[in-house]
Amino acid sequence: MSIVQTVIRQGVIEGLPMAGYTLFKGIPYAKPPVGQLRFKAPQLPESWEGVRKAHAFAAKSAQHGHQPGSFFEKEFYSNPDFLPPMSEDSLYLNIWTPAADVNAKLPVAFWIHGGAFLGGYGSELEFDGEAWCRRNVILVTINYRVNAFGFLAHPWLSAENEQGISGNYGILDQIAALQWVHRNIAAFGGDPERITILGQSAGSMSVQTLVSTDLTGNLIKGAILQSAGGYDSGLNRDRTLAEAEKIGEKFVEICGAASLTELRAMPTEKLLDAVQSIVAEAFQGPGGVTALPFTPIIDNHLLKTGYNAIVEQGWHKDIAYMIGSTRHDISVDPDKLAAGDPGRLYRGCINWSLKNEALGRKPAYVYYFTRQLPGDNQGAFHSSELWYMFGTLDRSWRPWEPCDHRLSDRMLDYWSNFVKTGDPNGDRLPAWPPCRATEPHVQILDC
């Protein structure tokens, strides 16, 4: 019988019994970052008396939604059943567990959503853990602070911090959620020593950040990076604290705040208006849509130096890695692609594996998702693999073909095998060799 109630450090919590698994929605992993906690590192959550019902997904973090009628709005954000309200009180996570008892010690997949560090949430339409549970893997998805709420740096904020730093709250949220899972996942039948982190786009950049910082210790068993990150991929931002503070000063000027007290007292919507102004200006610059204004910061606390330098020094975690991109991914030039150049992100994934091998570590498993999704001419666009690796094709408007369901099953097997063992290979699956200097294999994922 599925777990319905279980005891965690904060108290007793009740989930929703489903067919073959239990779903716990909206579990708080930190105090609400509101009032005086706005623009501060996450704090430990409060305990409760009695039974807390984890029956509803939490609000998404403060953010602007996608433009109605835009491509991604139609693809992922047009179903009202999966559009939660917005609130700064958003630091919650969700758990799908197939465990029939708390002693199961199942492997855990810890998912970090994308969204350019500007938006996104852990209960989006395309995310679900049912297919993972069928493969005896626990799935955890999280919310974390985004845009200015998650990454604002400013001299005011640095001055009040004992380390003289500011920003990176969104990544610190992710670390707090990871620590929470390590402390509590045994109560859901999970093994705290078998946590694999995975993410896509900004979620993948987050994954690379988490494996590049000392703050995560030995909490991470393996990592999957999807469509961002890698070595010399062209997407990671080596933003210093000084550079981030300049963005923050411009942000505060737009807000019109005369003090930190005023800034913390401003309505959420006013701050979001300022975010929109900063983003619009950044995207009009030479970097275009890849010129993200709110990203992780090199602050000598979370990050000691830039992403490529960390890899070159071997300061990132020596764990199992899987990494890949899609054929029509972000920053891919269509003309160069037609001429046979898959782009810098594609090469950055291979480079990541070869750098690991050169350091005397295990090479990574590298993939290239090339399926041209049916229904339009967008091809294997950025984020297109998400429907497949979560097994949620039936939630999409697209006219899927039988081969799409087979591809989804194959990818779910690869992904779940990797979470279980650090190796995607398994019975009845096409062999997937690691990417080595002598054989730089890239696994093609297509019908």
Buried (B, 14 or more C-beta within 10 A) or exposed (E): EBBEEBEBEBEBBBBBEBEEBBBBBBBBBBBBBEEEBBBBBBEEBEEEEEEBBBEEBBBBBBBBEBEEEEEBEEBBBBEEEBBBEBBBBBBBBBBBBBBBEBEBBBBBBBBBBBBBBBBBBBBBBBBBBBBBBBBBBBBBBBBBBBBBBBBBBBBBBBEEBEEEBBBBBBBBBBBBBBBBBBEBBBBBBBBBBBBBBBBBBBBBBBBBBBBBBEBBEEBBBBBBBBBBBBBBBBBBBBBBBEBBBBBBBBBBEBBEBEEBEEBBEBEBEBBBEBBBBBBEBBBEEEEEEBBBBBBBBBBEBBBBBBBBBBBBEBBBBEBBBBBBBBBBBBBBEEEEBEEEEBBBBBBBBBBBBBBBBEBEBBBBBBBBBBBBBEEEEEBBBBBBBBBBBBBBBEBBEBEBEEEBBEBBBBBBBBBBBBBBBBBBBBEEEEEBBBBBEEEBBBBEBEB
